[in-house]
Every structure is written in C-alpha cells, then in structure tokens.
Amino acid sequence: MNKYFIYISVVLNGVLLMTLLGVVPFLLYLSTLFNLGIIWYVVSVIRKNSELEKDITEISEKIENFSDHLEEIHSLEVYYGDEDLQSLITHSRGLINDFIDFQASYFDVEVEEADEEEG
C-alpha cells in the first residue's frame, strides 16, 4: 500500500514541477529519479554477486574436504589401491579444478597453486 502512495507522490510531484516551473526542471527531476533507480539496481546486483561468490567458495571448500576424506580412506590398508576410490579421487580433483577455474574467471579470487607432491 505504501508503494502506491510513493508512486502517486512521484507522479504528482513531477506534474506539479512541470506546471509551475516548466519542462527543464521536470527533465532534471526525471533524470534524478532515473539515476537513483540505476544506483539502487547496481547496489542490488553487487550484493547478489557477493552472495554468489560466497556460496561458490563454500561449495568449493566442501568438495575439497570430500576429496581429502576420500584420500584418507584410500590410504587405509583395507582400501589401498582400490580403483573405484582412485577414480573418485580423480573425479573430485577435477571438480575442484573446475570450481577454481570458475572462481578465477568470474570473481576476484587469487588461485593458490598446489605443490607437485600433493597432487
């Protein structure tokens, strides 16, 4: 309900400005409204972008934890050399690399290089 009052007020103020002062102040009024709308839109897009970056970072960390857990299980004597676990480890590393590439291309994230001993 309050939105409608604000919209009606904006329109009536514009009509009043045009009637009393002419076209130039009315165009200035429209320009100000347009600029405020653009600023609001940019701020909302930046907020959504930062939330998306945070979510993708969390997913990447979870997949990395999963990969570490698989490597721990694979190093146990019972499962050492199991081809299925090795393929899961390889697949999880591929997913981690895909997420890192995604983050590096779309967000301002520094990519840490892994040592050859780890990989």
C-alpha positions as CSV (number, residue, x, y, z in Angstrom):
1,M,0.0,0.0,0.0
2,N,2.8,2.4,0.8
3,K,4.4,1.7,-2.6
4,Y,1.4,3.0,-4.3
5,F,1.5,6.2,-2.3
6,I,5.1,6.7,-3.2
7,Y,4.4,6.1,-6.9
8,I,1.5,8.5,-6.9
9,S,3.5,11.1,-5.0
10,V,6.4,10.8,-7.5
11,V,4.0,11.3,-10.4
12,L,2.1,14.2,-8.8
13,N,5.4,16.0,-7.9
14,G,6.5,15.6,-11.5
15,V,3.3,17.1,-12.8
16,L,3.5,19.9,-10.3
17,L,7.1,20.7,-11.2
18,M,6.2,20.8,-14.9
19,T,3.2,23.0,-14.3
20,L,4.9,25.5,-12.1
21,L,8.4,25.7,-13.4
22,G,8.4,24.3,-16.9
23,V,9.9,21.5,-18.8
24,V,13.6,21.8,-17.8
25,P,13.1,21.3,-14.1
26,F,10.8,18.4,-14.9
27,L,13.5,16.8,-17.0
28,L,16.0,17.3,-14.2
29,Y,13.5,15.7,-11.8
30,L,13.2,12.7,-14.2
31,S,17.0,12.4,-14.5
32,T,17.4,12.4,-10.8
33,L,14.8,9.6,-10.4
34,F,16.5,7.6,-13.2
35,N,19.9,8.0,-11.6
36,L,18.6,6.9,-8.2
37,G,17.0,3.9,-9.8
38,I,20.2,2.9,-11.5
39,I,22.2,3.3,-8.3
40,W,19.7,1.1,-6.4
41,Y,19.9,-1.5,-9.2
42,V,23.7,-1.5,-9.2
43,V,23.9,-1.9,-5.4
44,S,21.4,-4.9,-5.5
45,V,23.4,-6.6,-8.3
46,I,26.7,-6.1,-6.4
47,R,25.0,-7.7,-3.3
48,K,23.8,-10.7,-5.3
49,N,27.2,-11.1,-6.9
50,S,29.0,-11.2,-3.5
51,E,26.5,-13.7,-2.1
52,L,27.0,-15.9,-5.2
53,E,30.8,-15.7,-4.7
54,K,30.5,-16.6,-1.1
55,D,28.2,-19.6,-1.9
56,I,30.6,-20.9,-4.6
57,T,33.6,-20.6,-2.3
58,E,31.7,-22.7,0.3
59,I,30.8,-25.3,-2.2
60,S,34.4,-25.5,-3.4
61,E,35.6,-25.9,0.2
62,K,33.1,-28.7,0.8
63,I,34.2,-30.6,-2.3
64,E,37.8,-30.1,-1.3
65,N,37.0,-31.6,2.2
66,F,35.3,-34.5,0.4
67,S,38.3,-35.1,-1.7
68,D,40.6,-35.1,1.4
69,H,38.3,-37.6,3.1
70,L,38.5,-39.9,0.1
71,E,42.2,-39.7,0.1
72,E,42.3,-40.6,3.8
73,I,40.1,-43.6,3.1
74,H,42.2,-44.6,0.1
75,S,45.4,-44.5,2.2
76,L,43.9,-47.1,4.7
77,E,45.4,-50.6,4.3
78,V,42.0,-52.1,3.6
79,Y,41.2,-49.9,0.6
80,Y,44.8,-49.1,-0.6
81,G,44.9,-49.5,-4.4
82,D,41.2,-49.7,-4.9
83,E,40.5,-48.4,-8.4
84,D,37.0,-47.2,-7.6
85,L,38.3,-44.9,-4.8
86,Q,41.1,-43.7,-7.1
87,S,38.6,-42.7,-9.8
88,L,36.5,-40.9,-7.1
89,I,39.6,-39.0,-6.0
90,T,40.4,-38.1,-9.6
91,H,36.9,-37.0,-10.2
92,S,36.8,-34.9,-7.1
93,R,40.1,-33.2,-8.0
94,G,38.6,-32.4,-11.4
95,L,35.6,-30.8,-9.8
96,I,37.8,-28.7,-7.5
97,N,39.8,-27.5,-10.5
98,D,36.6,-26.7,-12.4
99,F,35.4,-24.6,-9.4
100,I,38.7,-22.9,-9.1
101,D,38.7,-22.0,-12.8
102,F,35.1,-20.7,-12.5
103,Q,36.1,-18.5,-9.5
104,A,39.2,-17.2,-11.2
105,S,37.3,-16.3,-14.4
106,Y,34.2,-14.6,-12.8
107,F,35.4,-13.4,-9.4
108,D,38.4,-11.5,-8.0
109,V,39.9,-14.6,-6.3
110,E,43.5,-15.5,-6.1
111,V,44.2,-19.1,-7.1
112,E,46.7,-21.0,-5.0
113,E,49.0,-23.4,-6.8
114,A,49.2,-26.9,-5.3
115,D,52.6,-28.5,-4.9
116,E,53.5,-31.4,-7.1
117,E,53.9,-33.6,-4.0
118,E,50.3,-33.1,-3.0
119,G,48.8,-33.6,-6.5
